[in-house]
């Protein structure tokens, strides 16, 4: 028996094979991957041209990009255990202390110092000091501040607890000068701010001392005018001693009141030192009452024995009392002011420089090797996509149905344009 080997027989066998079931999906995938490799093999020159062109362009761009240098300075803020924090937290205990500490911001004080470094005052001084408006070609100060902020990075959130100041500039020397300039301008700013407890006391007593100095000068001038108008008045020793004692007590009372107001800025009402000061104030007021004064302060009227001071000398007595009052007040405030200055000096600088910024010897940008590698690989992918898209488009043109759809698409696009 002979086998039919005619072409018709082969077509019949192929049709039967096709009718036996669909082509497996893995076979279709293998065909598509194979077709892709064939396409790339035919267009390998195009891919190579894209890759070489991308490498050349990336090298040129990397060489033409301006160089940037980054300088870094590191500073250490003061320890969190300041006297103010200790006095406030001493009134608390256990979990309440930790909760209050977080509410008062005692755990993350670096944020406050970072905000001060980035304050408008510091930035404006930096811009004026280094002439950054001309360097950045900024017409307005606000524009210069934005460009300075864009080139600066001040971070105090690291685990080391230090504040890192990084400045990027095209000039390596200026980059280090700007980083160190931040520290210098911050220190100038902190001289006018009371940040620590001792600094707050120093600022408080400084204002009170200036006011007491002005009051003392006015009282002395008033006493001189009174002497010129009434003549030199001699008081007996008993009256003079009584006046001086009352004036001294009144000044001590006023001084103690100032001290209490100063302590109330950082201490609670249960603070032992504050309670003791209030008790001392009550004792001074009791002593003044025994002398027969009708009140407290420099406006209090002292009751003298009748007949010891004439009506003409009464004004002189009051002026003398005012001078002694403000004189004692001034001496007390001067002592408190000097003590606060010493306490502030003992605490040391607000921030201490750990690493000053030095002129960087290597650029921070551009990373030329990385730019060339990434750009070359990107152009390689573009070449591959171009070859695949071009080959696919040519096959679609050869297909009558797909070619018709492409022509319809072109007409629709041309009409809309």
TORTORBA-967404 format. One record per residue (C-alpha): residue number from 1; z, y, x. Coordinates in Angstrom, 3 decimals. Layout:
<pts>
PT|num|up|north|east
PT|NUM|Z|Y|X
...
</pts>
This chain:
<pts>
PT|num|up|north|east
PT|1|0.000|0.000|0.000
PT|2|-1.104|3.361|1.450
PT|3|1.065|6.503|1.488
PT|4|-0.375|9.757|0.156
PT|5|-0.422|12.222|3.067
PT|6|-2.701|14.833|1.531
PT|7|-1.710|18.520|1.475
PT|8|-1.127|18.245|-2.202
PT|9|1.377|15.509|-1.481
PT|10|3.227|17.644|1.011
PT|11|3.423|20.569|-1.432
PT|12|4.707|18.206|-4.072
PT|13|7.422|16.955|-1.704
PT|14|8.394|20.526|-0.751
PT|15|8.576|21.525|-4.389
PT|16|10.694|18.512|-5.139
PT|17|12.981|19.383|-2.251
PT|18|13.301|22.952|-3.537
PT|19|13.946|21.751|-7.045
PT|20|16.655|19.413|-5.828
PT|21|19.147|22.296|-5.479
PT|22|19.818|25.797|-4.023
PT|23|19.843|26.517|-0.298
PT|24|23.386|26.494|1.076
PT|25|24.963|29.927|1.648
PT|26|25.695|29.074|5.294
PT|27|21.977|28.507|5.849
PT|28|21.156|31.910|4.359
PT|29|23.782|33.521|6.625
PT|30|22.363|31.779|9.657
PT|31|18.884|32.976|8.762
PT|32|20.053|36.580|8.291
PT|33|21.976|36.579|11.576
PT|34|19.017|35.048|13.304
PT|35|16.716|37.659|11.814
PT|36|19.076|40.369|13.016
PT|37|18.973|39.025|16.550
PT|38|15.208|38.865|16.407
PT|39|15.038|42.472|15.234
PT|40|17.318|43.613|18.050
PT|41|15.336|41.594|20.574
PT|42|12.148|43.375|19.529
PT|43|13.880|46.770|19.589
PT|44|15.953|46.285|22.708
PT|45|14.114|49.047|24.485
PT|46|14.975|51.483|21.722
PT|47|18.645|50.460|21.872
PT|48|18.594|50.848|25.649
PT|49|17.045|54.314|25.375
PT|50|19.740|55.414|22.908
PT|51|22.487|54.021|25.140
PT|52|21.189|55.643|28.316
PT|53|20.566|58.912|26.525
PT|54|24.112|58.862|25.112
PT|55|25.584|58.170|28.544
PT|56|23.675|61.058|30.105
PT|57|24.611|63.488|27.319
PT|58|28.259|62.455|27.421
PT|59|28.419|63.005|31.189
PT|60|26.846|66.446|30.833
PT|61|29.201|67.425|27.999
PT|62|32.260|66.107|29.846
PT|63|31.314|68.174|32.903
PT|64|30.665|71.323|30.854
PT|65|33.863|71.208|28.803
PT|66|36.422|73.754|30.055
PT|67|39.408|72.332|31.869
PT|68|42.909|72.642|30.414
PT|69|46.234|72.199|32.152
PT|70|49.600|71.459|30.576
PT|71|52.904|72.602|32.078
PT|72|56.259|71.342|30.821
PT|73|59.765|72.759|31.078
PT|74|62.879|70.872|29.952
PT|75|66.114|72.562|28.888
PT|76|69.471|71.196|27.772
PT|77|71.212|72.873|24.812
PT|78|75.007|73.236|24.805
PT|79|77.093|70.267|23.767
PT|80|77.750|69.923|20.059
PT|81|81.514|69.847|20.536
PT|82|81.994|73.610|20.597
PT|83|85.338|75.105|19.771
PT|84|84.109|76.323|16.391
PT|85|82.927|72.857|15.428
PT|86|86.137|71.294|16.680
PT|87|88.300|73.665|14.637
PT|88|86.271|73.090|11.508
PT|89|86.100|69.331|11.885
PT|90|89.784|69.039|12.768
PT|91|90.572|69.750|9.127
PT|92|88.614|66.673|8.048
PT|93|88.945|62.990|8.689
PT|94|87.111|59.708|8.255
PT|95|83.898|59.556|6.287
PT|96|84.412|63.070|4.947
PT|97|84.179|64.422|8.501
PT|98|80.857|62.741|9.165
PT|99|79.533|63.895|5.798
PT|100|80.595|67.485|6.415
PT|101|79.246|67.376|9.941
PT|102|75.813|66.536|8.616
PT|103|76.053|69.239|5.949
PT|104|77.027|71.863|8.533
PT|105|74.153|70.905|10.793
PT|106|76.411|70.017|13.716
PT|107|74.560|66.798|14.545
PT|108|71.084|68.222|14.920
PT|109|71.604|71.663|16.407
PT|110|68.422|71.310|18.481
PT|111|66.437|72.367|15.409
PT|112|68.153|75.757|15.510
PT|113|67.291|76.301|19.176
PT|114|63.696|75.167|18.666
PT|115|63.395|77.676|15.810
PT|116|64.726|80.398|18.103
PT|117|62.183|79.487|20.790
PT|118|59.459|79.787|18.128
PT|119|60.814|83.009|16.612
PT|120|58.556|86.005|16.163
PT|121|60.632|88.102|18.569
PT|122|60.197|85.613|21.410
PT|123|56.486|85.146|20.727
PT|124|55.814|88.902|20.560
PT|125|57.584|89.451|23.871
PT|126|55.545|86.620|25.394
PT|127|52.285|88.154|24.141
PT|128|53.155|91.615|25.467
PT|129|54.542|90.360|28.765
PT|130|51.562|88.170|29.717
PT|131|48.822|90.201|28.003
PT|132|47.825|87.325|25.742
PT|133|46.064|89.531|23.185
PT|134|43.348|90.294|25.736
PT|135|43.346|86.750|27.068
PT|136|42.927|85.209|23.604
PT|137|40.591|88.004|22.410
PT|138|42.896|88.592|19.457
PT|139|42.686|91.907|17.643
PT|140|45.963|91.510|15.760
PT|141|49.373|90.277|16.879
PT|142|49.369|87.681|14.114
PT|143|46.173|86.145|15.511
PT|144|47.616|86.101|19.031
PT|145|50.777|84.398|17.731
PT|146|48.722|81.683|16.029
PT|147|46.755|80.968|19.199
PT|148|49.935|80.897|21.279
PT|149|51.530|78.486|18.810
PT|150|48.410|76.319|18.913
PT|151|48.705|75.990|22.693
PT|152|52.469|75.472|22.736
PT|153|54.557|72.496|21.732
PT|154|58.356|72.843|21.585
PT|155|60.106|69.626|20.620
PT|156|63.807|68.817|20.498
PT|157|63.707|65.617|18.441
PT|158|63.649|63.185|21.350
PT|159|66.302|60.570|21.946
PT|160|67.330|62.250|25.210
PT|161|68.720|65.255|23.284
PT|162|66.739|67.702|25.439
PT|163|64.231|70.351|24.412
PT|164|60.736|69.933|25.890
PT|165|58.532|73.029|26.154
PT|166|54.842|72.260|26.778
PT|167|52.179|74.939|27.155
PT|168|48.449|74.311|27.623
PT|169|46.180|76.855|29.286
PT|170|42.916|76.998|31.213
PT|171|44.781|78.485|34.186
PT|172|47.360|76.046|35.635
PT|173|49.487|78.846|37.080
PT|174|49.608|80.746|33.802
PT|175|50.520|77.547|31.957
PT|176|53.679|77.178|34.073
PT|177|54.475|80.891|33.764
PT|178|54.231|80.706|29.976
PT|179|56.490|77.642|29.791
PT|180|59.146|79.337|31.945
PT|181|58.586|82.587|30.047
PT|182|59.732|80.911|26.844
PT|183|63.087|80.162|28.492
PT|184|63.498|83.675|29.877
PT|185|62.678|85.368|26.566
PT|186|65.002|82.986|24.716
PT|187|67.857|83.900|27.070
PT|188|67.218|87.604|26.451
PT|189|67.304|86.991|22.719
PT|190|70.527|84.965|22.892
PT|191|72.317|87.839|24.654
PT|192|72.169|89.809|21.393
PT|193|73.110|86.895|19.152
PT|194|76.518|85.302|18.636
PT|195|75.694|81.605|18.594
PT|196|78.926|79.997|19.764
PT|197|82.440|80.639|18.454
PT|198|83.336|82.707|21.521
PT|199|80.131|84.673|21.114
PT|200|80.984|85.432|17.509
PT|201|84.419|86.698|18.528
PT|202|82.901|88.776|21.309
PT|203|80.407|90.393|18.929
PT|204|83.108|91.016|16.300
PT|205|85.554|92.689|18.693
PT|206|82.736|94.647|20.327
PT|207|81.946|96.354|17.021
PT|208|85.625|96.947|16.225
PT|209|86.255|98.317|19.721
PT|210|83.428|100.829|19.428
PT|211|84.767|102.019|16.090
PT|212|88.316|102.324|17.480
PT|213|86.981|104.286|20.453
PT|214|85.259|106.760|18.151
PT|215|88.392|107.094|15.994
PT|216|90.568|107.710|19.068
PT|217|88.240|110.424|20.306
PT|218|88.264|112.134|16.909
PT|219|92.074|111.912|16.717
PT|220|92.509|113.441|20.187
PT|221|90.184|116.324|19.291
PT|222|92.112|116.894|16.061
PT|223|95.404|116.954|18.000
PT|224|94.033|119.538|20.457
PT|225|92.883|121.781|17.587
PT|226|96.295|121.483|15.948
PT|227|98.059|122.432|19.202
PT|228|95.828|125.479|19.594
PT|229|96.529|126.556|16.032
PT|230|100.289|125.945|15.870
PT|231|101.182|126.161|19.542
PT|232|102.910|123.560|21.678
PT|233|105.580|121.879|19.615
PT|234|108.423|120.104|21.321
PT|235|110.032|117.318|19.336
PT|236|113.465|115.967|20.070
PT|237|113.682|112.557|21.633
PT|238|114.848|110.812|18.476
PT|239|111.992|112.109|16.337
PT|240|109.424|111.446|19.012
PT|241|110.683|107.885|19.514
PT|242|110.594|107.290|15.762
PT|243|107.014|108.550|15.535
PT|244|105.852|106.459|18.474
PT|245|107.587|103.344|17.162
PT|246|106.055|103.739|13.708
PT|247|102.606|104.418|15.137
PT|248|102.890|101.379|17.394
PT|249|103.896|99.153|14.476
PT|250|101.068|100.485|12.333
PT|251|98.594|99.816|15.127
PT|252|99.951|96.301|15.628
PT|253|99.612|95.629|11.910
PT|254|96.016|96.853|11.889
PT|255|95.277|94.829|15.017
PT|256|96.758|91.709|13.485
PT|257|94.645|92.247|10.369
PT|258|91.541|92.499|12.552
PT|259|92.537|89.318|14.374
PT|260|93.014|87.488|11.065
PT|261|89.592|88.623|9.842
PT|262|88.079|87.368|13.070
PT|263|89.748|83.953|12.724
PT|264|88.670|83.639|9.092
PT|265|85.018|83.607|10.230
PT|266|85.421|80.146|11.787
PT|267|88.824|78.733|10.691
PT|268|89.977|77.353|7.354
PT|269|92.968|78.654|5.434
PT|270|95.054|75.641|6.609
PT|271|94.454|76.374|10.295
PT|272|97.782|76.532|12.165
PT|273|96.827|79.553|14.259
PT|274|95.671|81.460|11.186
PT|275|98.892|80.651|9.305
PT|276|100.969|81.798|12.287
PT|277|99.025|85.070|12.502
PT|278|99.612|85.729|8.798
PT|279|103.354|85.147|9.266
PT|280|103.417|87.570|12.202
PT|281|101.642|90.153|10.058
PT|282|104.286|89.832|7.344
PT|283|107.036|90.328|9.978
PT|284|105.414|93.500|11.336
PT|285|105.125|94.950|7.848
PT|286|108.812|94.253|7.254
PT|287|109.753|96.102|10.481
PT|288|107.628|99.083|9.472
PT|289|109.340|99.201|6.093
PT|290|112.741|99.429|7.820
PT|291|111.630|102.598|9.623
PT|292|111.081|104.265|6.292
PT|293|107.268|104.373|6.319
PT|294|105.656|104.686|2.918
PT|295|102.713|102.427|3.741
PT|296|100.579|100.811|6.402
PT|297|97.629|102.008|8.403
PT|298|97.007|105.392|9.968
PT|299|97.272|107.096|6.579
PT|300|100.883|105.888|6.090
PT|301|103.443|108.640|5.818
PT|302|106.531|108.405|7.998
PT|303|109.789|109.594|6.460
PT|304|111.745|111.610|9.046
PT|305|115.316|112.841|8.659
PT|306|115.376|116.179|6.922
PT|307|115.564|119.168|9.196
PT|308|114.309|117.434|12.361
PT|309|110.690|118.649|11.970
PT|310|109.738|122.078|10.641
PT|311|106.985|122.623|8.135
PT|312|104.833|124.157|10.870
PT|313|105.196|121.054|13.034
PT|314|104.508|118.518|10.293
PT|315|100.733|118.661|10.856
PT|316|101.256|118.234|14.579
PT|317|103.439|115.175|13.949
PT|318|100.734|113.551|11.867
PT|319|98.035|114.238|14.449
PT|320|100.211|112.865|17.210
PT|321|100.899|109.774|15.154
PT|322|97.153|109.249|14.652
PT|323|96.501|109.500|18.378
PT|324|99.200|106.958|19.192
PT|325|97.958|104.692|16.425
PT|326|94.336|104.618|17.598
PT|327|95.424|104.436|21.215
PT|328|97.430|101.267|20.595
PT|329|94.631|99.896|18.423
PT|330|92.067|100.547|21.146
PT|331|94.185|98.813|23.796
PT|332|94.595|95.711|21.652
PT|333|90.910|95.452|20.779
PT|334|89.955|95.970|24.415
PT|335|92.170|93.036|25.406
PT|336|90.700|90.828|22.688
PT|337|87.167|91.832|23.637
PT|338|87.708|90.967|27.303
PT|339|89.299|87.643|26.348
PT|340|86.291|86.779|24.149
PT|341|83.911|87.678|26.988
PT|342|85.800|85.376|29.352
PT|343|85.713|82.540|26.800
PT|344|81.985|83.038|26.337
PT|345|81.453|83.027|30.104
PT|346|83.415|79.773|30.425
PT|347|81.095|78.111|27.942
PT|348|78.208|78.783|30.303
PT|349|74.628|79.615|29.420
PT|350|73.302|78.914|25.950
PT|351|70.732|76.538|27.403
PT|352|70.533|75.107|30.898
PT|353|67.234|74.474|32.641
PT|354|66.885|70.805|33.569
PT|355|63.289|70.947|34.862
PT|356|61.552|74.295|35.279
PT|357|57.814|74.254|34.725
PT|358|55.683|73.910|37.863
PT|359|51.974|74.493|38.344
PT|360|50.217|71.281|37.214
PT|361|47.924|69.699|39.789
PT|362|45.963|67.589|37.288
PT|363|44.087|68.637|34.202
PT|364|45.266|67.465|30.789
PT|365|41.819|67.871|29.195
PT|366|39.061|66.727|29.147
PT|367|39.460|62.992|29.812
PT|368|35.958|62.584|31.144
PT|369|35.980|58.816|31.610
PT|370|37.196|58.238|28.061
PT|371|34.632|60.677|26.666
PT|372|31.767|58.927|28.485
PT|373|32.849|55.436|27.390
PT|374|33.347|56.359|23.725
PT|375|30.139|58.423|23.522
PT|376|28.029|55.742|25.214
PT|377|29.328|53.061|22.859
PT|378|28.719|55.334|19.866
PT|379|25.085|55.910|20.910
PT|380|24.686|52.162|21.413
PT|381|25.775|51.556|17.810
PT|382|23.436|54.315|16.629
PT|383|20.542|52.630|18.461
PT|384|21.363|49.262|16.882
PT|385|21.531|50.795|13.416
PT|386|18.256|52.655|13.996
PT|387|16.426|49.467|15.041
PT|388|17.750|47.464|12.087
PT|389|16.971|50.225|9.606
PT|390|13.470|50.756|10.984
PT|391|12.637|47.032|10.915
PT|392|14.018|46.655|7.407
PT|393|11.984|49.621|6.204
PT|394|8.781|48.169|7.641
PT|395|9.380|44.866|5.829
PT|396|9.985|46.710|2.587
PT|397|6.659|48.503|2.979
PT|398|4.881|45.167|3.438
PT|399|6.395|43.858|0.212
PT|400|4.261|45.149|-2.728
PT|401|7.176|45.417|-5.132
PT|402|9.453|47.137|-2.606
PT|403|6.607|49.402|-1.501
PT|404|6.091|50.508|-5.098
PT|405|9.765|51.394|-5.430
PT|406|9.644|53.401|-2.174
PT|407|6.645|55.389|-3.405
PT|408|8.433|56.097|-6.674
PT|409|11.482|57.277|-4.747
PT|410|9.364|59.615|-2.607
PT|411|7.723|61.140|-5.693
PT|412|11.118|61.716|-7.327
PT|413|12.454|63.396|-4.208
PT|414|9.357|65.566|-3.775
PT|415|9.561|66.720|-7.405
PT|416|13.202|67.737|-7.100
PT|417|12.543|69.621|-3.890
</pts>
